[in-house]
Amino acid sequence: MSTIKRFEDLRCWQTARELSKLIYKFTGKEKFSKDFSLVNQIRNSSGSAMDNIAEGFDRAGNKEFIQFLSVSRGSIAEVKSQLNRALNQEYINNDEFDQAYGLSNQTSKEITNLILYLKKSNMKGFKFS
């Protein structure tokens, strides 16, 4: 982790960014785009996942970072629930669902691994290394 200089270097942030980009692609589809409430919710959730990783990274230390990573993981869970709603309404097909759900799981796993790393680390935070 010593090569991490900015939040954009974090793999979990990069994966969350990929997920958010995919969500924007799906919500731009004609049928999906007309469900303004769900579009707003799922875009906000996917964006929140990225943003909380970034905000936590720039906080004072690991404890706050872990708290923001936990919030980010919660936002990923929201995306997964909202993907199910989109599938139920046939806004996305099974392959699209699987793609986004898999990316959600990957992001969540990467966040969890970072949390575990931070809990075991003797560093107070990235900016103190």
C-alpha positions as a Markdown table, in Angstrom:
| # | Residue | x | y | z |
|---|---|---|---|---|
| 1 | Met | 0.0 | 0.0 | 0.0 |
| 2 | Ser | 3.0 | 2.3 | 0.3 |
| 3 | Thr | 2.6 | 3.2 | -3.5 |
| 4 | Ile | -0.8 | 4.7 | -2.8 |
| 5 | Lys | -0.5 | 8.5 | -3.2 |
| 6 | Arg | -4.1 | 9.5 | -4.0 |
| 7 | Phe | -7.5 | 7.9 | -3.8 |
| 8 | Glu | -7.5 | 7.3 | -7.6 |
| 9 | Asp | -4.7 | 4.7 | -6.9 |
| 10 | Leu | -7.0 | 2.6 | -4.8 |
| 11 | Arg | -8.3 | -0.5 | -6.7 |
| 12 | Cys | -11.6 | -0.4 | -4.9 |
| 13 | Trp | -12.2 | 3.2 | -6.0 |
| 14 | Gln | -11.2 | 2.2 | -9.6 |
| 15 | Thr | -13.7 | -0.6 | -9.5 |
| 16 | Ala | -16.4 | 1.6 | -8.0 |
| 17 | Arg | -15.8 | 4.0 | -10.8 |
| 18 | Glu | -16.3 | 1.3 | -13.4 |
| 19 | Leu | -19.5 | 0.3 | -11.7 |
| 20 | Ser | -20.8 | 3.9 | -11.7 |
| 21 | Lys | -19.9 | 4.2 | -15.4 |
| 22 | Leu | -21.9 | 1.1 | -16.1 |
| 23 | Ile | -24.9 | 2.3 | -14.1 |
| 24 | Tyr | -24.9 | 5.5 | -16.1 |
| 25 | Lys | -24.9 | 3.5 | -19.3 |
| 26 | Phe | -27.8 | 1.3 | -18.2 |
| 27 | Thr | -29.9 | 4.2 | -16.9 |
| 28 | Gly | -29.4 | 6.0 | -20.2 |
| 29 | Lys | -31.4 | 3.3 | -22.0 |
| 30 | Glu | -34.8 | 4.6 | -23.1 |
| 31 | Lys | -37.1 | 2.5 | -20.9 |
| 32 | Phe | -34.9 | 2.8 | -17.8 |
| 33 | Ser | -34.3 | 6.6 | -18.2 |
| 34 | Lys | -38.0 | 7.3 | -17.8 |
| 35 | Asp | -38.1 | 5.9 | -14.2 |
| 36 | Phe | -36.7 | 9.1 | -12.8 |
| 37 | Ser | -36.8 | 8.0 | -9.2 |
| 38 | Leu | -34.9 | 4.7 | -9.7 |
| 39 | Val | -32.4 | 6.4 | -12.1 |
| 40 | Asn | -31.7 | 9.0 | -9.4 |
| 41 | Gln | -31.4 | 6.5 | -6.7 |
| 42 | Ile | -29.1 | 4.0 | -8.4 |
| 43 | Arg | -26.9 | 6.8 | -9.9 |
| 44 | Asn | -26.6 | 8.4 | -6.4 |
| 45 | Ser | -25.8 | 5.1 | -4.8 |
| 46 | Ser | -23.1 | 4.2 | -7.3 |
| 47 | Gly | -21.6 | 7.7 | -7.0 |
| 48 | Ser | -21.7 | 7.6 | -3.3 |
| 49 | Ala | -19.6 | 4.4 | -3.3 |
| 50 | Met | -16.9 | 6.2 | -5.2 |
| 51 | Asp | -17.2 | 9.4 | -3.2 |
| 52 | Asn | -17.0 | 7.9 | 0.2 |
| 53 | Ile | -13.8 | 6.0 | -0.7 |
| 54 | Ala | -12.3 | 9.3 | -1.8 |
| 55 | Glu | -13.5 | 11.3 | 1.2 |
| 56 | Gly | -12.4 | 8.7 | 3.6 |
| 57 | Phe | -9.0 | 8.5 | 2.1 |
| 58 | Asp | -8.5 | 12.2 | 2.6 |
| 59 | Arg | -9.5 | 12.2 | 6.3 |
| 60 | Ala | -7.2 | 12.3 | 9.3 |
| 61 | Gly | -6.6 | 8.6 | 9.7 |
| 62 | Asn | -7.5 | 5.0 | 9.4 |
| 63 | Lys | -10.4 | 5.0 | 11.8 |
| 64 | Glu | -12.3 | 7.6 | 9.8 |
| 65 | Phe | -11.2 | 6.0 | 6.6 |
| 66 | Ile | -12.6 | 2.7 | 7.7 |
| 67 | Gln | -15.9 | 4.4 | 8.6 |
| 68 | Phe | -16.2 | 5.9 | 5.2 |
| 69 | Leu | -15.3 | 2.6 | 3.5 |
| 70 | Ser | -18.1 | 1.0 | 5.5 |
| 71 | Val | -20.5 | 3.6 | 4.2 |
| 72 | Ser | -19.2 | 3.0 | 0.7 |
| 73 | Arg | -19.9 | -0.8 | 1.1 |
| 74 | Gly | -23.4 | 0.1 | 2.2 |
| 75 | Ser | -23.9 | 2.1 | -1.0 |
| 76 | Ile | -22.8 | -0.9 | -3.0 |
| 77 | Ala | -25.5 | -2.9 | -1.3 |
| 78 | Glu | -28.0 | -0.3 | -2.3 |
| 79 | Val | -26.9 | -0.6 | -5.9 |
| 80 | Lys | -27.4 | -4.3 | -5.8 |
| 81 | Ser | -30.9 | -3.9 | -4.4 |
| 82 | Gln | -31.7 | -1.3 | -7.1 |
| 83 | Leu | -30.3 | -3.6 | -9.8 |
| 84 | Asn | -32.8 | -6.2 | -8.7 |
| 85 | Arg | -35.6 | -3.6 | -9.1 |
| 86 | Ala | -34.3 | -2.6 | -12.5 |
| 87 | Leu | -34.3 | -6.3 | -13.5 |
| 88 | Asn | -37.8 | -6.8 | -12.2 |
| 89 | Gln | -39.0 | -3.9 | -14.3 |
| 90 | Glu | -37.1 | -5.3 | -17.4 |
| 91 | Tyr | -35.0 | -2.1 | -17.6 |
| 92 | Ile | -32.0 | -4.3 | -17.9 |
| 93 | Asn | -31.6 | -7.9 | -19.0 |
| 94 | Asn | -30.1 | -10.9 | -17.1 |
| 95 | Asp | -26.6 | -10.4 | -18.7 |
| 96 | Glu | -26.5 | -6.7 | -17.8 |
| 97 | Phe | -27.7 | -7.5 | -14.3 |
| 98 | Asp | -25.0 | -10.2 | -13.9 |
| 99 | Gln | -22.4 | -7.8 | -15.2 |
| 100 | Ala | -23.3 | -5.0 | -12.8 |
| 101 | Tyr | -24.0 | -7.3 | -9.8 |
| 102 | Gly | -20.6 | -9.0 | -10.3 |
| 103 | Leu | -18.9 | -5.7 | -10.4 |
| 104 | Ser | -20.7 | -4.7 | -7.3 |
| 105 | Asn | -19.6 | -7.8 | -5.5 |
| 106 | Gln | -16.0 | -7.2 | -6.7 |
| 107 | Thr | -16.1 | -3.6 | -5.4 |
| 108 | Ser | -17.5 | -4.7 | -2.0 |
| 109 | Lys | -14.8 | -7.4 | -1.7 |
| 110 | Glu | -12.0 | -4.9 | -2.5 |
| 111 | Ile | -13.4 | -2.5 | 0.1 |
| 112 | Thr | -13.6 | -5.3 | 2.7 |
| 113 | Asn | -10.0 | -6.3 | 2.0 |
| 114 | Leu | -8.9 | -2.7 | 2.4 |
| 115 | Ile | -10.7 | -2.4 | 5.7 |
| 116 | Leu | -9.0 | -5.6 | 6.9 |
| 117 | Tyr | -5.6 | -4.3 | 5.8 |
| 118 | Leu | -6.2 | -0.9 | 7.6 |
| 119 | Lys | -7.3 | -2.7 | 10.8 |
| 120 | Lys | -4.1 | -4.7 | 10.8 |
| 121 | Ser | -1.8 | -1.9 | 9.8 |
| 122 | Asn | 0.4 | 0.0 | 12.2 |
| 123 | Met | 0.0 | 3.1 | 10.1 |
| 124 | Lys | -2.3 | 5.9 | 11.4 |
| 125 | Gly | -3.3 | 6.7 | 7.9 |
| 126 | Phe | -2.0 | 7.0 | 4.4 |
| 127 | Lys | -0.9 | 10.6 | 4.8 |
| 128 | Phe | 1.2 | 9.6 | 7.8 |
| 129 | Ser | 3.2 | 6.9 | 6.0 |
